[in-house]
Amino acid sequence: MKENQFDIAIVGGGPIGLACAIEAERAGFSNIIIEKGCLVNSVFNYPTNMTFFSTSDRLEIGDVPFISHGDKPTRREALEYFRRVVDAWKLNVKTYETVNDVVKSQDGFEVRTDKATYQSRYVIIATGFYDLENLLNIPGEDLPKVHHYFKEAHPFTFQKVIVVGAANSAVDAALETYRRGADVTLVVRESEIQPGVKYWVRPDIVNRIDEGSIKAYFNSEIREIREKDVDVHTPDGIITLENDFILAMTGYHPDFDFLKKIGIDLAEDNTCLPSYDPFTHETNVSGLFMAGVVCGGMETNKWTIENSREHASRIFRYLKKK
């Protein structure tokens, strides 16, 4: 086969992209993974001290054992594990290479990146959703004090920090910054901390709120952000809070513009669900497949590493029959 010509081109080098490449190897398909960031870029961008919800065995791919020191693996252990997976399977991964377009051709597809052009019979989109944040869309959101990603707590020591959200990322950010000496306030649109928060963490945040160590405004939203303070709409009206930093842990979404550009139909409602066959994962574009959390559209909690590993198997069961 010619250079830059493959049976399968996989867009996205996260855990599910790796799982797809492993299934391609098992099925005898030549393949390439193209990733715009580093290997498993989304996992790398998780908070430094993050612990996974799943146990290590539920994150395993390619029959490579994942051994962690605790019941739940850490970000650091996961990064080491996925490096070992690539080494064990000798996967063909191109990192720091951005796919700009996927164009249907007579013999398959032309995958155009910022560094090269590849020919492939089939394409699998496994791009996840972690690169595009859900914005608050309020005045002042573009100020440097506003962060939509949380890496570690130390920079916020002794600062007045508002954390927006009530899911795992918001709870982790609130607890970590509080324990590093920040004055933490939670602003939550819902009436409570989400029931789906990690079961060993939720009692911690609830107790910190109940005792007053972390302040919380429920059924509330930030309306405007300024250099030194913010306006928060609460059930009792608008209040103004002094503030140094805002951690807007409001979630993320897939690159819908890219999906539409390459021809994938999206639902015309708030879900933005992409069009694909749930049994084969082939989209409305023949030969173009989707795998992993990108399949959920705006429903980003629907698919995880744990429950979307099977997507790769479904795709290649279908391709082997073809």
C-alpha positions, 0 to 999 in steps of 0.5 A: 500500500502506498505511503499515506494510504490506509484502509482506516483513518481514525480522527482522534487519539483518545482511548476510543480512537486507540480502541478502534485502531486495535480492532483494525489491527485485529481485523487486518486493516491498515490504519492511522490515528490522527490527533490534534494534540498529545496522545489521549489529549483529553485525559492529559487535560483533566485536573492534575489530581483527578481520580476516575469514577470507573475502576481500572479494569473497566477502562482497559482496551486491547487486552492490556492489563490496567493495574492501579495502586488504588480502587480508582485509577488516577489521571497520572496512572491513566496516561501511563497506561495508554502510553503502554497500550500504544507501545504494546500494539505498536499503533500508528499515531500522528500527534499534533496534527489537525484534521481540517477536512474529510472529503468523500472520494471515488475510492473512499476518503481524502483526509486533509490535515495541516501537515499532510493528505491521507487516502483511506477506504473508511474514516472513524471520527472519535474526537470526543467533546473536551475541546469546546467549552459551554459558555455562560454567554454573559458580559465579562466572560472573556476576562482573564479571571474566568477559566473553563478548565481546571488543572490544579488548585495552587494558583487560587490559594487565598483568592476569592473563587466562584465555582459554577456548576454542580457536577463532578468537575465543579465539585472537584474544583470547589473542594480542591481550591477550598483545601488550598486556602481559597474562599470558595463560593458555588453558584448552581443553577439546579436546586442541589449538587447533582446526584450523579457526582462520585459517591465518595465525593458527594458527601464531602461537598454537601458537608462542607456546604452545610457547615458553611466552609463552602458557600453555595447559592442554588437555583442561581446564575451569574449575570455579569462578571467584572474585574473585582466582583460579579452579579449573581441572580438568586431566588432572593434577587440580584446580589454582588459578590467580591471575586478574584477568579471564576471557574466555570465548570459548565461542561463541553461539547463536540465540534459540531461545525466540523461534523457538519462540514464533513457531511454528518447530519445533526438533530435540529434540536438542543441535543444536536445528536449526530446521525449514525446507525447504533448497530454499525456506527456508520453515519449518514455518509457511507463509509464514515463512522463515529465512535466514543463520546462524540456520538452523544451530541450535547448529551455528553454524559451518555457515553464514557470510556467505560461504556463506549469501548464496544463501539470499536467492536461494532464497527469492525464486526460490520466492516469484516462482513463487508 
